[in-house]
Amino acid sequence: MSLLAQFSEILSALAAVGFIGATLWLLSRPRQRLAVLMPSPRWLILAAAGTAAWCTALATWQPGASQVLVIQALRDLSWLGWLAATFWSPQAPMSQPLRMILRLLVTIGAIALVLGGAAHLRSGDVAGWIGPSLAVGAMIVAIGGLLITDGGVRRAGSGLRMPVMTVAGGFAMIWAYELNVQLIGALTGKPASTLILLLPAVALLVLPTFVVAAMDVGRERIRLSRAAAMRAILLVGGAAYLTLIGLAGAVARFGGGDYGELAQGLFLIVALGLGALLFLSARARAWLSVTISKHVFEHRYDYRAEWMRFTATLAQSDEDSEDGRDLHRRVAKGLAELTGSPGALLMLPDAVGGFRIADAWRWPGGPDAEVAPLPLRSAFMLQETQHIVELDAQRREGGEGDSELAMPDWLLADPRAWVVVPVLHFQRMIAVVVLHRPPVSRALDWEDLDVLRIAGRQAASYLAEAQGQQALSEAKRFDEFNRRFAFIMHDIKNLASQLALLARNAERHAEKPEFRADMIATLKGSASRLSDLLARLSPRERGKTAEPARVVVEPLINAIVAATRARRTLFAGCQAGLAAWGDAASIRQILQHLVDNAIDASEPEAPVQLVAVAESGRVRIDVIDQGKGMTRAFVRNELFKPFVSTKDGGFGLGAFEALQLAQSMGGRIDVVSEPGAGSNFTLWLPLAESERGHGADDYQRKAANQ
């Protein structure tokens, strides 16, 4: 017996003892604890028992014997059962193609076990005719087992503990090794004796996975920093690479034979070629780095900490920021800090569709906004492609690698510019951020791009909200102007009606001296009111609050009587010395609205009364008419709403404006009306005595809150 065969026999015995011990240990473990650690603990015990039986067969007969292939079928059935029970469940069943493959493999394994076992029980030496059949069946099961393992691991993702996933990887390693052994034998026409004898060594490598899978380990995440872990992996990979080359050469030389020299030469050529490719190709190294980052480590960023810091930067008020600047600078700062950039520029749309620098955060030397535009074509391409542009790649390729992006020359010529990030809000680019090159320059990877893309969208929501608030503020200013203009149009309409009536009366009474005197007074009053209306349209009047003062009511009533004398003679009365706290112009405007409405609602000869008295510590001014009147429902639901009127061609703003003016002075308006019986509008105002009473104080407090 050769030295390698003796070594293989020792390894087989060790593997048999190890798997038998692992099976007994698994049987002794509490079922409840195993159920917490893995979905199918019973199948893991069966898989360990099947592997123990296979290793015992390796120790009893030589590896590659037909008896071993029969027991191997039993092992394969237990492994397939564990894979199906671990990675799939009734709630998440296996796909139809994989289910068909699994059924085929179970059928082949069962046939090999039954027929092979029966053949060996009836005849001692059947290797001549059963061996090749069992070998073909084992090859099919190995191929299918690799497919089942790949499907299960892909589906499981991070839902299972890593030790459980490693058990599946051990199964795949043994199946792949056996498949290679069978393929080499089929290609060369000779059994790969050296590789077959090393099969127990491969089985021993899988033994620890069964033990670790049943232990409470594998829940912890990798705690090493990314740089340290990457260096450790590269060192281990390099050592494994050199060890594998030396081991393959030694095994091939030890085995000898034509196929050994051929395998050794091919392996060395492939291994050296892969090594040269890895060391000489930057693209290959980058691919390896990204692959390790995706599948080994957690992530480059601590997403929780980064997102909390980024959100806090965007949400802080201007007073809390370093230099008191607005949201634009905070957006630039937040995106720069994510990637370790020392500065950033933020560009906003200009009038012609391009983008210009609007703000900067710690950009050395300061940006030149006049000579640094982002042209319309570049802006359009960035919005359409949504690409995050790494300017170093553009510079290496002469600016033509991604020519559709059309980056401007000033960006490519500035070595400080590193990355261009489009800030998109619902597929619309509302800003562009240019990041400064970090102290240690590096190429962007998939995680950098993902973080910048998502952070840009969150920043876009803040910018869009700020733009919306600005647009809303402008809309409010326009609304305020339109509102005041609507009130003024209402007053102009009343003045126009008054002047039209004056013109008609002038045709009949122009020769009367008293009429001419009234006409002159009316024209002066109308001109004065028009001047007041024009002054109210001035932006300087916006937000101007009248100072409260003691207003004597009787002169206001006399002025209104004189102004309306051309239209109607009012029956007016006022308590002597009556005074209210408020604004004289506002009180007169309210009374003028109420009187005009009373005249419009009354017949030409119907009386209209204007009476002012003190009552219950308040000033009460009544405007009484005997006109058409209003229903209680209209008074309750419609009267004081804007743009609702009972008059043809009316704006419906007189009563609404009168109520607002009264409330601004701490007063109110009461209405009593019945259809056909006329209306009584009552204006209540704070009473002003020789000393300021409680009513005046109330008005001042309310006016101060306006």
C-alpha angles and dihedrals in degrees: 000000000000123000092249091052091051090049090050091051091053091049091049091053092048091049091049093050091045096051093044088053091047090051092051091046092051090050089054094052117101110263093221092055093048090048089058093050099047140010097239115029094161092056090050089056090049090049090051091048092049091049090048090053090049092049089048088054089051090053093045097045129020119272109269095032118136091242089058090051090055092052088043088063088057089050092049092051091053092047093050090049091052092049093050094047095044103046101032135045138178089264091052105026128191118270118260097251093050091045090055091049091049092051091049092050093047090050093050092046093048092049091049091049096047100039095038092048092047092048093051093046092053097041130025098214115038099137091113095069107013098045098070091045092051090046092054091047091049090051092052091048091049092053093046092044090056090052092049092048092049092049092048096048092046091051096045096056109163095338094099132055115262095243090058090050089049091058088059089048089054091053090050091050093054093045091048091049092049091047091053090049091052093045093050090050091048093049097044098035089230129091114256092240097177094052092044092054090051092056094097089057090057090049091053089055090060095049097084092055091067091052096045092046090061094049127085094253135106096061095102121091125228108277100187118107115258094249094049094045092048092052091048092052092048091050093048090045092050092048091048090048093054092042092051092051092050094044093049092050093047094048092047092050092046093051095044122185133110095284090051094056091044093049091046093051094046093047093049092048093049094044094048091046092052091047093050091047091051095049099040102038118074089192091056091049091048091049091051091048093050091045092052091045092053100043107028110031130052102235143307092243134054091230097192094053094040093049093048090050093045093049092046090052092052095043100047116110122247091252091058096049122098098253103015094250126144137262095287092068092045091054091052091047094048095051092045094052092052092065099030094253115159094217146002143199124220120207126195132192118277130207095274098050099264127105130252133188109273101170143352139207117215094328106165113244093006125263125278103228094186098058099032110073128151103226124233093252093054091047092050093049093048091051094047098045096033087211123164100221121218102205095201090065089051091051094048090053094045093254092291102093092090097020092162089070091059097200110200120254095242091061094048091046094052108083090197092067109092112161135011113213119191112214105216129191114186093336091311119112108225098169144006124218122202112200122213118237111266120237090256105041117215140166119262117251132198093276094051090052093048093049094047092046095051094040089050090055092050091048088049090058090056092047092047090050091050091049089048091051090050092049090047091052090052090047090052091053090050090046091052090050092047091047093052090044090053090053090048092049088054091053092045089053090054091048090049090052090048093050092046090053090047090053092051092049090047090064090061105031105027092115093059113096094211091053091050090052091050090046092053091048091048092049091049091050092048092049090049092050091048090053090050091050092052090049090054089059092059115107088228089067091058111114093001111149119205116235113242115246141165106274122193107221102205097068090051091052092047091051092052091048090052093046093052097040091102091056104034140349109243125212100224133180134170135183110249114262093004111162134176133199110242145072115314095212092050093048091050091047091052093049091045090053092049094045093047090050091048091051092047091050095049133077116254094260097037114112123244119201131204113190130171126189140151114254132171093348093308138095112251120196117181126197107194128185136169096218135123095304127204136257120256090241091055092048091048100043110020114019100086096036118106120252093018115115140157091209124090108250092007121146095214092226104107099080092038093054092043092054092048092050092048093049091049088060094047094260137112142208124234123195131201115181142153128187109264093004100079132239139275116206113192121197114200119198136170111274117240115209130176087282122034109268131200091277092060092048091050091051093050092051092049093045090051090056095052 
